[in-house]
Amino acid sequence: MAGITGRTVLIVGASSGIGAEVARRLGQGGNRLVVTARRAPELAVLAKDIRASGSACLELPADAMDPQAAAQVVASAVAEYGSVDVALLNAGQGPDMSMDDVSVADVSRVMALNYDVVVNYLVPLIAQMGDQAHGGLIAHTNSLAGLMGIPRQGPYSAAKAAARTLIDAARVELAPRGIRFTSIHPGFVATDRVNADSLPKPFQVSTERAARHVIRALEKEPPQAYFPWATSALVRTLRALPTSVSSAILRSLASR
């Protein structure tokens, strides 16, 4: 996909942060945007901005943790525009969470927020795109934290790793049906939620810069996309080091 114009694009988790910024930028390309999140007032503002930019927009307030609501969003998008060409699954949270101070419910909730929400959209999107002559692209905003266990982000790292593995399997299975998959792995992005916790945030990037990286990934469709370069290089280096060395470095970073 050389550029994203004249496409039907579904963005899950569009009310703020990366999702909202990506939606606004794609709204300048004559696309048909379907934006969904739980917060209706924020979605209404976003939809107004997109229409003012010249793109059609369908706003659908829905809870991504509800599988029936997610399936209805996909069905409503198809009823309105006839297909879903590109889907960006951008819902999720990564709270600061130490393993010596969590409950089973805490871990289960983080898994639901970052893995279950992907499954809730992935299944109906696969069914829809499998029936489309041109297939479609499903992209997931994962995280560099999904590549290794990050201190104070253990449950989040685990949930993102699970989602990445599921999508890796779907990519292989569904390629013959024309369904493509891109996993996007940001480092720290300066969203309101990320700025609210006390985690160290090396090489943090702005929401605007993150959105540019995401759109580039949607255009080029690599299986995996990583940004920013400095953080992804750090993570890859840590994965290559002996565990005793990488653990010591991570322990030091987490204690700052």
Secondary structure, DSSP 8 states (H G I E B T S, - for coil): -----S-EEEEES-SSHHHHHHHHHHGGGT-EEEEEES-HHHHHHHHHHHHHTT-EEEEEE--TT-HHHHHHHHHHHHHHHS---EEEE-------B-GGG--HHHHHHHHIIIIIHHHHHHHHHHHHHHTSTT-EEEEEE--GGGGS--TTBHHHHHHHHHHHHHHHHHHHHHGGGTEEEEEEEE--B--HHHHTS----TT-B-HHHHHHHHHHHHHH--SEEEE-HHHHHHHHHHHHS-HHHHHHHHHHHHT-
